[in-house]
Amino acid sequence: MKTPRTTRLQTPFKNSVPDWDTEYPRPQMVRDSFLSLNGYWKLFSVRKNQQKMLGTLLVPFPPESAFFGIEHTPQKDEHYIYETTFCKRRKALFESAVKETLFHLYNHPCICYYTIFNEGWGQYDADRIYTECKAMDSTRIFDSTSGWFEEKNSDVKSEHIYFKPINLKPSEKPLVLSEFGGYSCKIEEHSFNLDRNYGYRFFKDRESFMNALEMLYREEIIPAIEKSGLGATVLTQVSDVEDETNGLLTYDRQVLKVDEIRMQNIAKDIQKAFQKIISES
């Protein structure tokens, strides 16, 4: 185990940190098997599409921690990439859970699309796992490596775009913008955290939030349907999630931040764009 650093202010518990890599996090809810993501991870900072390694930290301690973190405070325009090497046991548990999920949900009518790995998190052997998943269920779409680190086998070309204009290149595979948006509008009285706020663009009121979102759809998403062959999108996101205030709904699902009629009109124009392509093909 890594030795904790000596810090200015310490608690009596500094020498009794458990083995985070193997200890079950909630003993009162123990199961026969589980996948622990605790342990040592490499931490990378991404700012303005530039990536650099910050150091190694022990999860679940945050990067700001002086004890087992790296004493790094995130900047406003910065996000993190965590990277680790999964041991054989973790890989076996992951693949077992994947197969159990496919078997359990094989006849669920609302599922049309599975993502295996997202933005490189824990990614390994994506081509092999895709092949095995497709053999189990050939009726669903499988996005092997959503967003980044594309490999060979996948049913779609999957892109994540934030911080910059959406300029997609046509693809031989169906083109999916599987993450975009991230616009933030914080409604204080319906927010999980009053002190922190996370998003990619920030708006002070619902009107400016709606205007920006509509502009994004009309000037970048809808034109990409005809220009680039864009086939599907996933907006970040349906509702606020704790510090992330980029939802269409607030964290408590009590406030719809967008105008319902305007969103319906956007949806109708998206359908028209697809219908035009179909009629001309």
C-alpha positions as CSV (number, residue, x, y, z in Angstrom):
1,M,0.0,0.0,0.0
2,K,1.2,3.5,-0.8
3,T,2.3,5.4,2.3
4,P,0.1,8.5,2.9
5,R,1.9,11.9,2.9
6,T,2.5,13.9,6.0
7,T,0.2,16.9,5.8
8,R,-0.3,20.0,7.9
9,L,-3.6,18.9,9.3
10,Q,-4.2,15.3,10.1
11,T,-6.9,13.1,11.7
12,P,-6.4,10.2,14.0
13,F,-7.5,7.9,11.2
14,K,-4.5,8.6,8.9
15,N,-2.8,5.2,9.8
16,S,-5.9,3.1,9.5
17,V,-6.8,3.5,5.8
18,P,-8.3,0.2,4.6
19,D,-7.2,-1.7,1.5
20,W,-9.5,0.1,-0.9
21,D,-8.7,-2.3,-3.7
22,T,-10.3,-5.3,-2.1
23,E,-12.5,-4.3,0.9
24,Y,-16.2,-4.3,0.2
25,P,-17.4,-0.6,0.4
26,R,-20.7,-1.4,2.2
27,P,-20.3,-4.5,4.3
28,Q,-23.9,-4.5,5.3
29,M,-24.9,-4.9,1.7
30,V,-22.2,-7.5,0.7
31,R,-22.8,-9.6,-2.4
32,D,-21.1,-12.8,-3.6
33,S,-19.1,-10.8,-6.2
34,F,-18.5,-7.1,-6.9
35,L,-16.3,-4.9,-9.1
36,S,-14.4,-2.4,-7.0
37,L,-13.1,0.7,-8.9
38,N,-11.1,1.8,-5.9
39,G,-7.3,1.6,-6.2
40,Y,-4.5,3.5,-7.9
41,W,-5.3,5.5,-11.0
42,K,-3.3,7.7,-13.3
43,L,-4.9,11.2,-13.5
44,F,-4.8,13.3,-16.6
45,S,-5.9,16.9,-17.1
46,V,-7.6,18.0,-20.3
47,R,-7.8,21.7,-21.1
48,K,-8.4,23.2,-24.5
49,N,-8.0,19.7,-26.1
50,Q,-4.5,19.4,-24.5
51,Q,-3.9,16.4,-22.2
52,K,-1.2,16.0,-19.6
53,M,-0.6,13.6,-16.7
54,L,-1.0,15.1,-13.2
55,G,0.1,12.1,-11.2
56,T,-1.2,9.0,-9.4
57,L,-3.9,9.1,-6.8
58,L,-5.7,6.5,-4.7
59,V,-9.5,6.3,-5.5
60,P,-11.8,7.1,-3.7
61,F,-9.8,10.1,-2.5
62,P,-10.3,13.2,-4.7
63,P,-7.5,14.9,-6.6
64,E,-7.6,17.8,-4.2
65,S,-6.7,15.5,-1.3
66,A,-3.2,16.0,0.2
67,F,-3.5,12.6,1.9
68,F,-3.8,10.2,-1.1
69,G,-4.5,12.7,-3.8
70,I,-2.2,15.0,-5.7
71,E,-3.3,18.3,-4.3
72,H,-4.7,19.6,-7.6
73,T,-7.7,21.9,-7.7
74,P,-9.6,21.6,-11.0
75,Q,-9.9,24.7,-13.1
76,K,-13.1,26.1,-14.6
77,D,-12.3,24.8,-18.1
78,E,-10.6,21.5,-17.1
79,H,-11.8,18.0,-16.9
80,Y,-10.2,14.7,-15.8
81,I,-9.4,11.4,-17.4
82,Y,-8.7,8.5,-15.0
83,E,-6.7,5.5,-16.2
84,T,-5.8,2.2,-14.6
85,T,-5.0,-1.4,-15.6
86,F,-7.7,-3.8,-14.7
87,C,-6.6,-7.0,-13.1
88,K,-7.8,-10.4,-14.4
89,R,-10.5,-10.6,-11.7
90,R,-11.9,-7.2,-12.5
91,K,-12.0,-8.0,-16.2
92,A,-13.8,-11.4,-15.5
93,L,-16.4,-9.7,-13.3
94,F,-17.0,-7.0,-15.9
95,E,-17.5,-9.4,-18.7
96,S,-19.7,-11.6,-16.6
97,A,-21.9,-8.6,-15.7
98,V,-22.1,-7.6,-19.4
99,K,-23.3,-11.1,-20.3
100,E,-25.8,-11.2,-17.5
101,T,-27.1,-7.8,-18.6
102,L,-27.6,-8.9,-22.2
103,F,-29.3,-12.1,-21.0
104,H,-31.6,-10.4,-18.5
105,L,-32.7,-7.6,-20.9
106,Y,-32.8,-9.6,-24.1
107,N,-36.6,-9.1,-24.6
108,H,-36.9,-5.6,-23.1
109,P,-38.7,-3.5,-25.8
110,C,-37.2,-0.1,-25.1
111,I,-33.5,-1.1,-25.5
112,C,-32.1,-0.5,-28.9
113,Y,-28.5,0.5,-28.2
114,Y,-25.7,-0.6,-25.9
115,T,-22.4,1.2,-25.1
116,I,-19.6,-1.1,-24.0
117,F,-16.9,1.4,-23.1
118,N,-17.2,5.2,-22.7
119,E,-14.4,7.7,-23.2
120,G,-11.7,5.1,-22.5
121,W,-12.8,4.3,-19.0
122,G,-11.5,0.8,-18.2
123,Q,-11.3,0.1,-21.9
124,Y,-9.6,-3.1,-23.1
125,D,-10.1,-5.8,-25.8
126,A,-13.1,-3.8,-27.2
127,D,-13.1,-5.6,-30.5
128,R,-13.3,-9.0,-28.8
129,I,-16.0,-8.0,-26.4
130,Y,-18.0,-6.4,-29.2
131,T,-17.8,-9.7,-31.1
132,E,-19.0,-11.7,-28.1
133,C,-21.8,-9.3,-27.4
134,K,-23.0,-9.3,-31.0
135,A,-23.0,-13.1,-30.9
136,M,-25.3,-13.0,-27.9
137,D,-27.6,-10.3,-29.3
138,S,-27.5,-9.5,-32.9
139,T,-30.7,-7.4,-32.7
140,R,-29.2,-4.4,-30.9
141,I,-26.7,-1.7,-31.9
142,F,-23.4,-1.9,-30.0
143,D,-21.2,1.2,-29.6
144,S,-17.9,-0.3,-28.6
145,T,-15.9,2.8,-27.7
146,S,-18.2,5.7,-27.2
147,G,-16.5,9.1,-27.9
148,W,-12.8,8.3,-27.9
149,F,-10.1,5.7,-28.6
150,E,-11.9,4.1,-31.6
151,E,-11.1,0.5,-32.4
152,K,-12.2,-1.7,-35.4
153,N,-15.4,-3.4,-34.4
154,S,-18.4,-1.3,-33.7
155,D,-21.8,-0.8,-35.3
156,V,-21.5,3.0,-35.3
157,K,-19.0,5.8,-35.6
158,S,-19.4,7.4,-32.1
159,E,-18.3,11.0,-31.4
160,H,-18.4,13.3,-28.3
161,I,-18.0,17.0,-29.0
162,Y,-17.9,19.8,-26.4
163,F,-16.2,23.2,-26.3
164,K,-16.0,23.5,-30.1
165,P,-18.3,23.7,-33.1
166,I,-19.8,20.4,-34.2
167,N,-18.0,19.7,-37.5
168,L,-18.5,16.0,-38.3
169,K,-17.0,14.0,-41.1
170,P,-19.1,11.5,-43.1
171,S,-18.5,7.9,-42.1
172,E,-19.0,4.5,-43.7
173,K,-20.7,3.5,-40.4
174,P,-23.9,5.1,-39.0
175,L,-22.7,8.4,-37.5
176,V,-23.8,9.0,-33.9
177,L,-23.0,12.2,-31.9
178,S,-23.3,10.3,-28.6
179,E,-22.5,13.2,-26.4
180,F,-22.9,17.0,-27.0
181,G,-24.3,20.1,-25.4
182,G,-23.5,20.3,-21.7
183,Y,-25.1,23.7,-21.4
184,S,-25.6,24.7,-17.8
185,C,-28.5,26.7,-16.2
186,K,-28.6,26.4,-12.4
187,I,-31.9,26.9,-10.7
188,E,-30.7,27.5,-7.1
189,E,-33.7,26.3,-5.2
190,H,-33.8,23.1,-7.2
191,S,-30.1,22.3,-7.2
192,F,-28.3,19.5,-5.4
193,N,-25.2,21.6,-4.5
194,L,-25.4,25.4,-3.9
195,D,-21.6,25.8,-3.8
196,R,-20.4,24.0,-6.9
197,N,-21.6,24.0,-10.5
198,Y,-20.4,22.0,-13.5
199,G,-21.1,22.4,-17.2
200,Y,-19.5,23.4,-20.5
201,R,-21.3,26.7,-21.1
202,F,-23.1,28.7,-18.4
203,F,-26.4,30.7,-18.6
204,K,-27.9,32.8,-15.9
205,D,-31.6,32.3,-16.9
206,R,-33.9,29.9,-18.7
207,E,-34.5,32.2,-21.6
208,S,-30.8,32.5,-22.6
209,F,-30.4,28.8,-21.9
210,M,-33.2,27.9,-24.3
211,N,-32.0,30.4,-27.0
212,A,-28.5,28.9,-26.9
213,L,-29.8,25.3,-27.1
214,E,-32.1,26.1,-30.0
215,M,-29.2,27.8,-31.8
216,L,-27.1,24.7,-31.3
217,Y,-29.7,22.5,-32.8
218,R,-30.6,24.7,-35.7
219,E,-27.1,25.9,-36.7
220,E,-25.1,22.7,-36.0
221,I,-27.1,19.6,-35.4
222,I,-29.8,19.8,-38.1
223,P,-27.4,20.9,-40.9
224,A,-25.1,17.9,-40.0
225,I,-27.9,15.5,-40.9
226,E,-27.7,16.4,-44.6
227,K,-24.0,17.5,-44.7
228,S,-22.4,14.7,-42.7
229,G,-25.0,12.0,-42.5
230,L,-25.6,12.4,-38.8
231,G,-28.0,9.7,-37.7
232,A,-28.5,10.1,-34.0
233,T,-27.6,12.4,-31.1
234,V,-27.5,12.1,-27.3
235,L,-27.8,15.5,-25.5
236,T,-26.0,16.1,-22.3
237,Q,-28.4,15.7,-20.5
238,V,-32.0,14.9,-19.6
239,S,-31.7,16.2,-16.0
240,D,-29.2,17.7,-13.6
241,V,-27.0,15.2,-11.8
242,E,-25.7,16.4,-8.5
243,D,-23.1,19.2,-9.4
244,E,-23.8,18.9,-13.1
245,T,-26.5,21.5,-13.9
246,N,-26.7,20.9,-17.6
247,G,-30.1,19.1,-17.6
248,L,-33.3,20.0,-19.4
249,L,-34.9,19.2,-16.0
250,T,-33.6,20.2,-12.5
251,Y,-32.2,17.6,-10.1
252,D,-35.5,17.2,-8.4
253,R,-37.4,16.9,-11.7
254,Q,-39.6,19.8,-10.6
255,V,-38.6,22.5,-13.2
256,L,-38.4,22.1,-16.9
257,K,-35.8,24.6,-18.0
258,V,-36.7,24.7,-21.7
259,D,-39.8,25.8,-23.6
260,E,-41.8,22.7,-24.5
261,I,-43.3,24.1,-27.7
262,R,-39.9,25.3,-29.0
263,M,-38.4,21.9,-28.3
264,Q,-41.3,20.2,-30.1
265,N,-40.7,22.5,-33.1
266,I,-37.0,21.5,-33.1
267,A,-38.0,17.9,-33.1
268,K,-40.3,18.4,-36.0
269,D,-37.6,20.1,-38.0
270,I,-35.2,17.2,-37.3
271,Q,-37.8,14.8,-38.6
272,K,-38.2,16.9,-41.8
273,A,-34.4,16.9,-42.3
274,F,-34.5,13.1,-42.2
275,Q,-37.6,12.8,-44.4
276,K,-35.9,15.0,-47.0
277,I,-32.9,12.7,-47.2
278,I,-35.1,9.6,-47.4
279,S,-37.2,11.1,-50.2
280,E,-34.1,12.1,-52.2
281,S,-32.4,8.7,-51.8
